[in-house]
Amino acid sequence: MAGHRALAFDRRPAVAGPRAPQLLFTVPHRFFFLAGVAQIAAVSLWWAWALAARAWPVVPAPTAALPETFVHALLMLCGFAPFFMFGFLYTAGPRWLGVEPPAPAAWRLPGGIAALAALALVPLEVAGGPQGSVLLRTAAGVYALSWLWLAFVFFRLIRASGADDKLHATLVLFAQLVGASVVAAFALFGPAAHAYVKGAGLWGFLLPTFVIVCHRMIPFFTASAVPFVTAFRPSWLLGAMIAAPLAHGLLEGAGLAAWTWAVDLPAAALLLWLALRWGLVQSLRNRLLAMLHIGFVWYGIGFVLAGAHSLALQAGGAGIALAPLHALAIGFASSLLMAMVTRVTCGHSGTTLAADVLTWRLFVLLQFAAVARVGAEVLPGRGWLAVAGMLWVAAFVPWCVRYAPVYWRPRADGRPG
């Protein structure tokens, strides 16, 4: 019941007059989160359509300007997550750094350009043909440049800060630069950049960004909500959490996939232990907190699967293909995205900090999507890929619809922000 009361204001009519755009273009998390939910809905529906067409011939296939798998890698790794990241960084980052948030004039133009360019990617892919290919890569180039502009805005916050601890903010900035380079490579080299887009996008951008935020926020959130759980986040731990994906990515990129187990298995042991140390069991009584912890467990599971895949290759087998990648991208990163964005949205909407029943059920559905996508690598037929895609859509599209109106409506408690 508390969860329902927490977001009951979502059902109110939208704000009339100029107030809604004023909120969107003056409060960074509102603008960037709205752009993110619009993009994730578009990407999800497009990819589910493509997977359904592959599995069932009665479904007409979408036209494609560039190979679908290539575009899918870019969109799932770098297509929507950056908007949620910048919304978070421009909101929480100034608190980390002890500085004022960036002025709206600093991020409105690059944010608007990035949103328009990213939102154009799916329609341009579906447009097909040589012209669509050129326009798609051009839009990606514009997106990369605007991403760099937004990263520069965050760099200025770091440079202006007198805080003793700038480690998390600085590391996130470096990860953002890797992400922008991934989109730039897509724009400049097209399908020839597929290995870099997939490798650097996951191991150099997406995973490091999420684990940096996890190291900073999960112990803090847990210690403030769960008795007898103390915040545990030494700097060496952050180094290990980031080093694991970077080392794996470098080995894989060097053609040594059969040897990544030397990184993956020790990392898996550390991360699964850390999930317990951070209070996984104790967190399960609080839905919103449980979402964060369950998402983090997938980080350890992903490295278990990566180690198993590497050992199978070492023994001359075929391995389990993309199962580790999707355990990390869907199970870990997507679960953390849903959990973190829900928390920030509730916390900055003037309502109770709680996940309602619908949000919790959608999160559980996302866990089934992750399991189905991992299982599709070992189960026969392409039908499981389509099932995983539909479960993803069933989890994320209603979540997007649920929270999108919050971003243009005023806070329930009447406070600014």
C-alpha positions as a Markdown table, in Angstrom:
| # | Residue | x | y | z |
|---|---|---|---|---|
| 1 | Met | 0.0 | 0.0 | 0.0 |
| 2 | Ala | 2.8 | 2.4 | 0.8 |
| 3 | Gly | 4.3 | 1.8 | -2.6 |
| 4 | His | 0.9 | 2.7 | -4.3 |
| 5 | Arg | 0.6 | 5.9 | -2.2 |
| 6 | Ala | 4.2 | 6.8 | -3.1 |
| 7 | Leu | 3.5 | 7.3 | -6.8 |
| 8 | Ala | -0.2 | 8.0 | -6.7 |
| 9 | Phe | 0.4 | 11.5 | -8.1 |
| 10 | Asp | 1.5 | 9.9 | -11.4 |
| 11 | Arg | -2.2 | 9.7 | -12.3 |
| 12 | Arg | -2.8 | 13.4 | -12.0 |
| 13 | Pro | -3.3 | 15.5 | -15.2 |
| 14 | Ala | -0.2 | 16.9 | -16.8 |
| 15 | Val | 0.9 | 20.4 | -15.8 |
| 16 | Ala | -0.8 | 23.0 | -18.0 |
| 17 | Gly | 0.9 | 26.0 | -19.6 |
| 18 | Pro | 4.6 | 26.6 | -19.7 |
| 19 | Arg | 5.5 | 25.0 | -16.4 |
| 20 | Ala | 6.1 | 21.5 | -17.9 |
| 21 | Pro | 8.7 | 22.6 | -20.4 |
| 22 | Gln | 10.2 | 24.8 | -17.8 |
| 23 | Leu | 10.7 | 21.8 | -15.5 |
| 24 | Leu | 12.1 | 19.7 | -18.2 |
| 25 | Phe | 14.7 | 22.2 | -19.4 |
| 26 | Thr | 15.9 | 23.4 | -16.0 |
| 27 | Val | 16.2 | 20.2 | -14.0 |
| 28 | Pro | 18.8 | 17.9 | -15.5 |
| 29 | His | 17.5 | 14.5 | -14.3 |
| 30 | Arg | 14.0 | 15.3 | -15.7 |
| 31 | Phe | 15.3 | 16.1 | -19.2 |
| 32 | Phe | 17.8 | 13.3 | -19.4 |
| 33 | Phe | 15.6 | 10.6 | -17.8 |
| 34 | Leu | 12.7 | 11.5 | -20.2 |
| 35 | Ala | 15.1 | 11.2 | -23.2 |
| 36 | Gly | 16.3 | 7.9 | -21.8 |
| 37 | Val | 12.9 | 6.3 | -21.3 |
| 38 | Ala | 11.9 | 7.4 | -24.8 |
| 39 | Gln | 15.0 | 5.9 | -26.3 |
| 40 | Ile | 14.8 | 2.6 | -24.4 |
| 41 | Ala | 11.2 | 2.1 | -25.4 |
| 42 | Ala | 12.1 | 2.7 | -29.1 |
| 43 | Val | 15.1 | 0.4 | -29.0 |
| 44 | Ser | 13.3 | -2.3 | -27.2 |
| 45 | Leu | 10.3 | -2.4 | -29.6 |
| 46 | Trp | 12.6 | -2.4 | -32.6 |
| 47 | Trp | 14.8 | -5.2 | -31.4 |
| 48 | Ala | 11.8 | -7.4 | -30.3 |
| 49 | Trp | 10.4 | -6.9 | -33.7 |
| 50 | Ala | 13.6 | -8.0 | -35.4 |
| 51 | Leu | 14.0 | -11.1 | -33.1 |
| 52 | Ala | 10.3 | -12.1 | -33.7 |
| 53 | Ala | 10.9 | -11.9 | -37.5 |
| 54 | Arg | 13.9 | -14.2 | -37.2 |
| 55 | Ala | 12.1 | -16.7 | -35.1 |
| 56 | Trp | 8.7 | -16.8 | -36.9 |
| 57 | Pro | 8.6 | -16.2 | -40.7 |
| 58 | Val | 5.0 | -14.9 | -40.5 |
| 59 | Val | 6.4 | -11.8 | -38.9 |
| 60 | Pro | 7.6 | -9.3 | -41.6 |
| 61 | Ala | 11.2 | -8.3 | -41.0 |
| 62 | Pro | 12.2 | -4.7 | -40.5 |
| 63 | Thr | 14.3 | -3.2 | -43.2 |
| 64 | Ala | 17.9 | -2.4 | -42.2 |
| 65 | Ala | 20.3 | 0.3 | -43.2 |
| 66 | Leu | 23.2 | -1.5 | -41.5 |
| 67 | Pro | 23.4 | -5.1 | -40.1 |
| 68 | Glu | 20.9 | -5.4 | -37.3 |
| 69 | Thr | 23.3 | -7.1 | -34.9 |
| 70 | Phe | 25.8 | -4.3 | -35.3 |
| 71 | Val | 23.2 | -1.6 | -34.6 |
| 72 | His | 21.8 | -3.6 | -31.8 |
| 73 | Ala | 25.2 | -3.7 | -30.1 |
| 74 | Leu | 25.5 | 0.1 | -30.3 |
| 75 | Leu | 22.0 | 0.8 | -29.1 |
| 76 | Met | 21.9 | -1.6 | -26.2 |
| 77 | Leu | 25.3 | -0.5 | -24.9 |
| 78 | Cys | 25.4 | 3.2 | -25.7 |
| 79 | Gly | 22.0 | 4.1 | -27.0 |
| 80 | Phe | 20.0 | 4.9 | -23.9 |
| 81 | Ala | 22.2 | 4.4 | -20.8 |
| 82 | Pro | 24.2 | 7.6 | -21.3 |
| 83 | Phe | 21.0 | 9.7 | -20.8 |
| 84 | Phe | 20.3 | 8.1 | -17.5 |
| 85 | Met | 24.0 | 8.5 | -16.6 |
| 86 | Phe | 24.2 | 12.2 | -17.3 |
| 87 | Gly | 20.9 | 12.8 | -15.5 |
| 88 | Phe | 22.4 | 11.1 | -12.5 |
| 89 | Leu | 25.8 | 12.7 | -12.8 |
| 90 | Tyr | 24.4 | 16.2 | -13.0 |
| 91 | Thr | 22.2 | 15.5 | -10.0 |
| 92 | Ala | 24.3 | 13.4 | -7.7 |
| 93 | Gly | 27.7 | 14.5 | -9.1 |
| 94 | Pro | 27.7 | 18.0 | -7.7 |
| 95 | Arg | 26.9 | 16.5 | -4.2 |
| 96 | Trp | 29.9 | 14.2 | -4.5 |
| 97 | Leu | 32.1 | 17.1 | -5.6 |
| 98 | Gly | 30.7 | 19.8 | -3.3 |
| 99 | Val | 29.9 | 22.2 | -6.1 |
| 100 | Glu | 26.8 | 23.8 | -7.6 |
| 101 | Pro | 24.9 | 21.8 | -10.2 |
| 102 | Pro | 25.6 | 22.9 | -13.8 |
| 103 | Ala | 23.5 | 25.8 | -15.1 |
| 104 | Pro | 20.7 | 24.7 | -17.4 |
| 105 | Ala | 22.3 | 26.7 | -20.2 |
| 106 | Ala | 25.4 | 24.5 | -19.9 |
| 107 | Trp | 23.7 | 21.2 | -20.8 |
| 108 | Arg | 20.4 | 22.1 | -22.6 |
| 109 | Leu | 21.9 | 22.5 | -26.1 |
| 110 | Pro | 24.2 | 19.4 | -26.1 |
| 111 | Gly | 21.6 | 17.5 | -24.3 |
| 112 | Gly | 18.9 | 18.4 | -26.8 |
| 113 | Ile | 21.3 | 17.6 | -29.7 |
| 114 | Ala | 22.2 | 14.2 | -28.2 |
| 115 | Ala | 18.6 | 13.3 | -27.6 |
| 116 | Leu | 17.5 | 14.1 | -31.1 |
| 117 | Ala | 20.5 | 12.3 | -32.7 |
| 118 | Ala | 20.0 | 9.2 | -30.5 |
| 119 | Leu | 16.3 | 9.1 | -31.1 |
| 120 | Ala | 16.9 | 9.2 | -34.8 |
| 121 | Leu | 19.0 | 6.1 | -34.8 |
| 122 | Val | 16.2 | 3.5 | -34.8 |
| 123 | Pro | 14.1 | 5.2 | -37.5 |
| 124 | Leu | 17.1 | 5.7 | -39.7 |
| 125 | Glu | 18.1 | 2.0 | -39.3 |
| 126 | Val | 14.5 | 1.0 | -40.3 |
| 127 | Ala | 14.6 | 3.4 | -43.2 |
| 128 | Gly | 17.1 | 1.0 | -44.9 |
| 129 | Gly | 19.1 | 1.6 | -48.0 |
| 130 | Pro | 22.5 | 3.3 | -48.7 |
| 131 | Gln | 21.0 | 6.7 | -47.8 |
| 132 | Gly | 19.7 | 5.4 | -44.5 |
| 133 | Ser | 23.2 | 4.0 | -43.8 |
| 134 | Val | 24.9 | 7.4 | -44.4 |
| 135 | Leu | 22.3 | 9.2 | -42.3 |
| 136 | Leu | 22.5 | 6.7 | -39.5 |
| 137 | Arg | 26.3 | 7.0 | -39.2 |
| 138 | Thr | 25.9 | 10.8 | -39.5 |
| 139 | Ala | 23.4 | 10.8 | -36.6 |
| 140 | Ala | 25.8 | 8.6 | -34.6 |
| 141 | Gly | 28.6 | 11.1 | -35.2 |
| 142 | Val | 26.5 | 14.0 | -34.0 |
| 143 | Tyr | 25.6 | 11.9 | -31.0 |
| 144 | Ala | 29.2 | 11.2 | -30.2 |
| 145 | Leu | 30.2 | 14.9 | -30.4 |
| 146 | Ser | 27.3 | 16.0 | -28.2 |
| 147 | Trp | 28.2 | 13.2 | -25.7 |
| 148 | Leu | 31.8 | 14.7 | -25.5 |
| 149 | Trp | 30.3 | 18.1 | -25.0 |
| 150 | Leu | 28.2 | 16.8 | -22.0 |
| 151 | Ala | 31.3 | 15.0 | -20.6 |
| 152 | Phe | 33.1 | 18.3 | -20.8 |
| 153 | Val | 30.4 | 19.9 | -18.7 |
| 154 | Phe | 31.0 | 17.3 | -16.1 |
| 155 | Phe | 34.7 | 17.8 | -16.4 |
| 156 | Arg | 34.3 | 21.4 | -15.5 |
| 157 | Leu | 32.4 | 20.4 | -12.3 |
| 158 | Ile | 35.4 | 18.2 | -11.3 |
| 159 | Arg | 37.9 | 20.9 | -12.1 |
| 160 | Ala | 35.9 | 23.5 | -10.0 |
| 161 | Ser | 35.6 | 21.1 | -7.0 |
| 162 | Gly | 37.7 | 21.5 | -3.9 |
| 163 | Ala | 36.6 | 18.1 | -2.5 |
| 164 | Asp | 39.3 | 15.8 | -1.2 |
| 165 | Asp | 37.6 | 12.8 | -2.9 |
| 166 | Lys | 37.1 | 13.1 | -6.6 |
| 167 | Leu | 37.9 | 9.5 | -7.5 |
| 168 | His | 34.5 | 8.3 | -8.4 |
| 169 | Ala | 33.6 | 11.3 | -10.5 |
| 170 | Thr | 37.0 | 11.2 | -12.3 |
| 171 | Leu | 36.7 | 7.5 | -13.1 |
| 172 | Val | 33.1 | 8.0 | -14.4 |
| 173 | Leu | 34.4 | 10.7 | -16.7 |
| 174 | Phe | 37.0 | 8.4 | -18.2 |
| 175 | Ala | 34.3 | 5.8 | -18.8 |
| 176 | Gln | 32.2 | 8.4 | -20.5 |
| 177 | Leu | 35.0 | 9.2 | -22.9 |
| 178 | Val | 35.3 | 5.5 | -23.8 |
| 179 | Gly | 31.6 | 5.4 | -24.5 |
| 180 | Ala | 31.8 | 8.4 | -26.7 |
| 181 | Ser | 34.7 | 6.8 | -28.6 |
| 182 | Val | 32.5 | 3.7 | -29.2 |
| 183 | Val | 29.8 | 5.8 | -30.9 |
| 184 | Ala | 32.4 | 7.7 | -32.8 |
| 185 | Ala | 33.9 | 4.4 | -34.1 |
| 186 | Phe | 30.4 | 3.4 | -35.2 |
| 187 | Ala | 30.1 | 6.6 | -37.1 |
| 188 | Leu | 33.5 | 6.6 | -38.7 |
| 189 | Phe | 34.1 | 2.9 | -39.6 |
| 190 | Gly | 30.6 | 1.4 | -39.8 |
| 191 | Pro | 30.4 | -2.4 | -39.4 |
| 192 | Ala | 34.2 | -2.7 | -39.5 |
| 193 | Ala | 34.1 | -1.3 | -35.9 |
| 194 | His | 31.7 | -4.0 | -34.6 |
| 195 | Ala | 34.3 | -5.7 | -32.4 |
| 196 | Tyr | 35.3 | -2.4 | -30.8 |
| 197 | Val | 31.7 | -1.4 | -30.3 |
| 198 | Lys | 30.8 | -4.6 | -28.6 |
| 199 | Gly | 34.1 | -5.0 | -26.6 |
| 200 | Ala | 34.8 | -1.4 | -25.5 |
| 201 | Gly | 31.1 | -0.6 | -25.2 |
| 202 | Leu | 30.6 | -3.4 | -22.6 |
| 203 | Trp | 34.0 | -3.9 | -20.9 |
| 204 | Gly | 35.3 | -0.3 | -21.1 |
| 205 | Phe | 32.2 | 1.8 | -20.8 |
| 206 | Leu | 29.0 | 0.2 | -19.5 |
| 207 | Leu | 30.3 | -2.1 | -16.8 |
| 208 | Pro | 33.0 | 0.3 | -15.3 |
| 209 | Thr | 30.4 | 3.1 | -15.1 |
| 210 | Phe | 27.9 | 1.0 | -13.3 |
| 211 | Val | 30.4 | -0.5 | -10.8 |
| 212 | Ile | 31.8 | 2.9 | -10.0 |
| 213 | Val | 28.3 | 4.1 | -9.0 |
| 214 | Cys | 27.6 | 0.8 | -7.2 |
| 215 | His | 30.8 | 1.2 | -5.1 |
| 216 | Arg | 29.7 | 4.7 | -4.2 |
| 217 | Met | 26.0 | 4.3 | -3.7 |
| 218 | Ile | 25.0 | 0.7 | -2.7 |
| 219 | Pro | 26.9 | 0.6 | 0.6 |
| 220 | Phe | 25.5 | 4.1 | 1.4 |
| 221 | Phe | 21.9 | 3.3 | 0.6 |
| 222 | Thr | 22.1 | 0.0 | 2.5 |
| 223 | Ala | 23.8 | 1.3 | 5.6 |
| 224 | Ser | 21.1 | 4.1 | 5.9 |
| 225 | Ala | 18.2 | 1.6 | 5.5 |
| 226 | Val | 19.3 | -1.7 | 7.1 |
| 227 | Pro | 20.4 | -2.0 | 10.7 |
| 228 | Phe | 23.7 | -3.6 | 11.5 |
| 229 | Val | 25.0 | -3.3 | 7.9 |
| 230 | Thr | 28.0 | -0.9 | 7.7 |
| 231 | Ala | 29.2 | 0.9 | 4.6 |
| 232 | Phe | 32.1 | -1.1 | 3.1 |
| 233 | Arg | 33.8 | 0.6 | 0.1 |
| 234 | Pro | 37.6 | 0.7 | 0.4 |
| 235 | Ser | 39.4 | 2.1 | -2.6 |
| 236 | Trp | 41.2 | -1.2 | -3.3 |
| 237 | Leu | 37.7 | -2.8 | -3.8 |
| 238 | Leu | 36.8 | -0.2 | -6.4 |
| 239 | Gly | 40.1 | -0.9 | -8.2 |
| 240 | Ala | 39.3 | -4.6 | -8.3 |
| 241 | Met | 35.7 | -4.0 | -9.5 |
| 242 | Ile | 36.9 | -1.9 | -12.4 |
| 243 | Ala | 40.0 | -3.9 | -13.2 |
| 244 | Ala | 38.0 | -7.1 | -13.8 |
| 245 | Pro | 36.0 | -5.9 | -16.9 |
| 246 | Leu | 39.0 | -3.9 | -18.2 |
| 247 | Ala | 41.3 | -6.9 | -18.0 |
| 248 | His | 38.7 | -9.2 | -19.5 |
| 249 | Gly | 38.1 | -6.8 | -22.4 |
| 250 | Leu | 41.8 | -6.4 | -23.1 |
| 251 | Leu | 42.4 | -10.2 | -23.1 |
| 252 | Glu | 39.4 | -10.8 | -25.3 |
| 253 | Gly | 40.4 | -8.0 | -27.7 |
| 254 | Ala | 43.9 | -9.5 | -28.0 |
| 255 | Gly | 42.4 | -12.9 | -29.1 |
| 256 | Leu | 43.0 | -14.6 | -25.8 |
| 257 | Ala | 39.4 | -15.4 | -24.9 |
| 258 | Ala | 40.5 | -18.9 | -23.8 |
| 259 | Trp | 42.6 | -17.2 | -21.0 |
| 260 | Thr | 40.1 | -14.8 | -19.5 |
| 261 | Trp | 39.2 | -17.4 | -16.9 |
| 262 | Ala | 42.3 | -16.2 | -15.0 |
| 263 | Val | 40.5 | -12.9 | -14.5 |
| 264 | Asp | 36.9 | -14.0 | -14.5 |
| 265 | Leu | 36.9 | -16.7 | -11.8 |
| 266 | Pro | 38.8 | -14.7 | -9.1 |
| 267 | Ala | 36.6 | -11.7 | -9.9 |
| 268 | Ala | 33.4 | -13.8 | -9.7 |
| 269 | Ala | 34.5 | -15.1 | -6.2 |
| 270 | Leu | 35.2 | -11.6 | -5.0 |
| 271 | Leu | 31.9 | -10.1 | -6.4 |
| 272 | Leu | 29.7 | -12.9 | -5.0 |
| 273 | Trp | 31.3 | -12.5 | -1.6 |
| 274 | Leu | 30.9 | -8.8 | -1.9 |
| 275 | Ala | 27.2 | -9.1 | -2.7 |
| 276 | Leu | 26.7 | -10.9 | 0.7 |
| 277 | Arg | 29.0 | -8.5 | 2.5 |
| 278 | Trp | 27.0 | -5.5 | 1.2 |
| 279 | Gly | 23.8 | -7.0 | 2.7 |
| 280 | Leu | 22.0 | -8.9 | -0.1 |
| 281 | Val | 20.0 | -11.0 | 2.3 |
| 282 | Gln | 19.1 | -8.2 | 4.6 |
| 283 | Ser | 18.0 | -6.0 | 1.7 |
| 284 | Leu | 15.3 | -8.3 | 0.5 |
| 285 | Arg | 12.7 | -6.9 | 2.9 |
| 286 | Asn | 12.9 | -3.5 | 1.1 |
| 287 | Arg | 11.9 | -3.8 | -2.6 |
| 288 | Leu | 13.8 | -0.7 | -3.8 |
| 289 | Leu | 16.9 | -1.7 | -2.0 |
| 290 | Ala | 16.5 | -5.4 | -3.1 |
| 291 | Met | 16.4 | -4.2 | -6.8 |
| 292 | Leu | 19.9 | -2.7 | -6.4 |
| 293 | His | 21.3 | -5.8 | -4.6 |
| 294 | Ile | 19.8 | -8.4 | -7.0 |
| 295 | Gly | 21.1 | -6.4 | -9.9 |
| 296 | Phe | 24.6 | -6.4 | -8.4 |
| 297 | Val | 24.5 | -10.2 | -7.9 |
| 298 | Trp | 24.3 | -10.5 | -11.7 |
| 299 | Tyr | 27.8 | -8.9 | -11.9 |
| 300 | Gly | 29.3 | -12.0 | -10.1 |
| 301 | Ile | 27.1 | -14.4 | -12.1 |
| 302 | Gly | 28.3 | -12.8 | -15.3 |
| 303 | Phe | 31.9 | -13.4 | -14.4 |
| 304 | Val | 31.1 | -17.0 | -13.4 |
| 305 | Leu | 29.6 | -17.6 | -16.9 |
| 306 | Ala | 32.5 | -15.7 | -18.5 |
| 307 | Gly | 35.0 | -18.0 | -16.7 |
| 308 | Ala | 33.0 | -21.1 | -17.7 |
| 309 | His | 33.0 | -20.0 | -21.3 |
| 310 | Ser | 36.8 | -19.4 | -21.2 |
| 311 | Leu | 37.5 | -22.8 | -19.7 |
| 312 | Ala | 35.4 | -24.4 | -22.3 |
| 313 | Leu | 37.4 | -22.7 | -25.0 |
| 314 | Gln | 40.6 | -23.8 | -23.3 |
| 315 | Ala | 39.4 | -27.4 | -23.4 |
| 316 | Gly | 38.6 | -27.1 | -27.1 |
| 317 | Gly | 34.9 | -26.7 | -26.8 |
| 318 | Ala | 32.5 | -24.2 | -28.2 |
| 319 | Gly | 31.7 | -22.4 | -24.9 |
| 320 | Ile | 28.5 | -20.6 | -24.2 |
| 321 | Ala | 28.8 | -17.8 | -26.7 |
| 322 | Leu | 27.0 | -14.6 | -25.7 |
| 323 | Ala | 25.6 | -15.9 | -22.4 |
| 324 | Pro | 28.1 | -14.0 | -20.2 |
| 325 | Leu | 27.7 | -10.8 | -22.1 |
| 326 | His | 23.9 | -10.8 | -21.7 |
| 327 | Ala | 24.1 | -11.8 | -18.0 |
| 328 | Leu | 26.2 | -8.6 | -17.5 |
| 329 | Ala | 24.3 | -6.3 | -19.9 |
| 330 | Ile | 20.7 | -7.4 | -19.0 |
| 331 | Gly | 21.0 | -9.0 | -15.6 |
| 332 | Phe | 23.5 | -6.5 | -14.1 |
| 333 | Ala | 23.5 | -3.2 | -16.0 |
| 334 | Ser | 19.8 | -3.2 | -17.0 |
| 335 | Ser | 18.6 | -4.2 | -13.6 |
| 336 | Leu | 20.8 | -1.6 | -12.0 |
| 337 | Leu | 19.5 | 1.0 | -14.4 |
| 338 | Met | 15.9 | 0.2 | -13.6 |
| 339 | Ala | 16.7 | 0.3 | -9.8 |
| 340 | Met | 18.8 | 3.4 | -9.8 |
| 341 | Val | 16.5 | 5.4 | -12.0 |
| 342 | Thr | 13.4 | 4.4 | -10.0 |
| 343 | Arg | 15.2 | 5.4 | -6.8 |
| 344 | Val | 16.3 | 8.8 | -8.2 |
| 345 | Thr | 12.8 | 9.4 | -9.7 |
| 346 | Cys | 11.0 | 8.7 | -6.4 |
| 347 | Gly | 13.5 | 10.6 | -4.4 |
| 348 | His | 13.3 | 13.7 | -6.5 |
| 349 | Ser | 9.5 | 13.7 | -7.1 |
| 350 | Gly | 8.6 | 14.5 | -3.5 |
| 351 | Thr | 7.1 | 11.0 | -2.7 |
| 352 | Thr | 8.0 | 8.1 | -0.5 |
| 353 | Leu | 11.2 | 6.4 | -1.5 |
| 354 | Ala | 9.7 | 3.0 | -2.3 |
| 355 | Ala | 9.1 | 0.7 | -5.3 |
| 356 | Asp | 5.4 | 0.1 | -5.8 |
| 357 | Val | 3.9 | -3.3 | -6.7 |
| 358 | Leu | 3.9 | -2.6 | -10.4 |
| 359 | Thr | 7.6 | -1.6 | -10.5 |
| 360 | Trp | 8.6 | -4.6 | -8.5 |
| 361 | Arg | 6.7 | -6.9 | -10.8 |
| 362 | Leu | 8.3 | -5.3 | -13.9 |
| 363 | Phe | 11.7 | -5.8 | -12.2 |
| 364 | Val | 11.0 | -9.4 | -11.6 |
| 365 | Leu | 10.0 | -9.8 | -15.3 |
| 366 | Leu | 13.3 | -8.3 | -16.3 |
| 367 | Gln | 15.0 | -11.0 | -14.3 |
| 368 | Phe | 13.1 | -13.6 | -16.4 |
| 369 | Ala | 14.2 | -11.8 | -19.5 |
| 370 | Ala | 17.9 | -12.0 | -18.4 |
| 371 | Val | 17.5 | -15.8 | -17.6 |
| 372 | Ala | 15.8 | -16.4 | -20.9 |
| 373 | Arg | 18.5 | -14.5 | -22.9 |
| 374 | Val | 21.3 | -16.4 | -21.1 |
| 375 | Gly | 19.4 | -19.7 | -21.6 |
| 376 | Ala | 18.9 | -19.0 | -25.3 |
| 377 | Glu | 22.6 | -19.6 | -25.9 |
| 378 | Val | 22.3 | -23.2 | -24.8 |
| 379 | Leu | 18.7 | -24.0 | -25.7 |
| 380 | Pro | 17.8 | -25.1 | -29.3 |
| 381 | Gly | 16.0 | -22.8 | -31.7 |
| 382 | Arg | 15.7 | -19.1 | -32.2 |
| 383 | Gly | 12.4 | -18.9 | -30.4 |
| 384 | Trp | 14.1 | -18.3 | -27.0 |
| 385 | Leu | 15.7 | -15.2 | -28.4 |
| 386 | Ala | 12.3 | -13.8 | -29.3 |
| 387 | Val | 10.9 | -14.8 | -25.9 |
| 388 | Ala | 13.7 | -12.9 | -24.2 |
| 389 | Gly | 13.1 | -9.9 | -26.3 |
| 390 | Met | 9.4 | -9.9 | -25.6 |
| 391 | Leu | 10.1 | -10.3 | -21.8 |
| 392 | Trp | 12.4 | -7.3 | -22.0 |
| 393 | Val | 9.7 | -5.3 | -23.8 |
| 394 | Ala | 7.1 | -6.4 | -21.3 |
| 395 | Ala | 9.4 | -5.2 | -18.4 |
| 396 | Phe | 10.8 | -2.0 | -19.8 |
| 397 | Val | 8.1 | -0.4 | -21.9 |
| 398 | Pro | 5.5 | -0.3 | -19.1 |
| 399 | Trp | 8.2 | 0.9 | -16.8 |
| 400 | Cys | 8.9 | 3.8 | -19.3 |
| 401 | Val | 5.2 | 4.6 | -19.6 |
| 402 | Arg | 4.9 | 4.5 | -15.8 |
| 403 | Tyr | 7.6 | 6.9 | -15.0 |
| 404 | Ala | 7.8 | 9.2 | -18.1 |
| 405 | Pro | 5.0 | 11.6 | -16.9 |
| 406 | Val | 6.8 | 12.1 | -13.6 |
| 407 | Tyr | 9.5 | 14.1 | -15.4 |
| 408 | Trp | 7.2 | 16.9 | -16.7 |
| 409 | Arg | 5.0 | 17.1 | -13.6 |
| 410 | Pro | 5.9 | 19.1 | -10.4 |
| 411 | Arg | 7.0 | 17.5 | -7.2 |
| 412 | Ala | 4.2 | 16.1 | -5.1 |
| 413 | Asp | 5.5 | 18.0 | -2.1 |
| 414 | Gly | 5.5 | 21.4 | -3.9 |
| 415 | Arg | 9.3 | 21.8 | -3.5 |
| 416 | Pro | 11.4 | 23.0 | -6.5 |
| 417 | Gly | 13.4 | 20.5 | -8.5 |
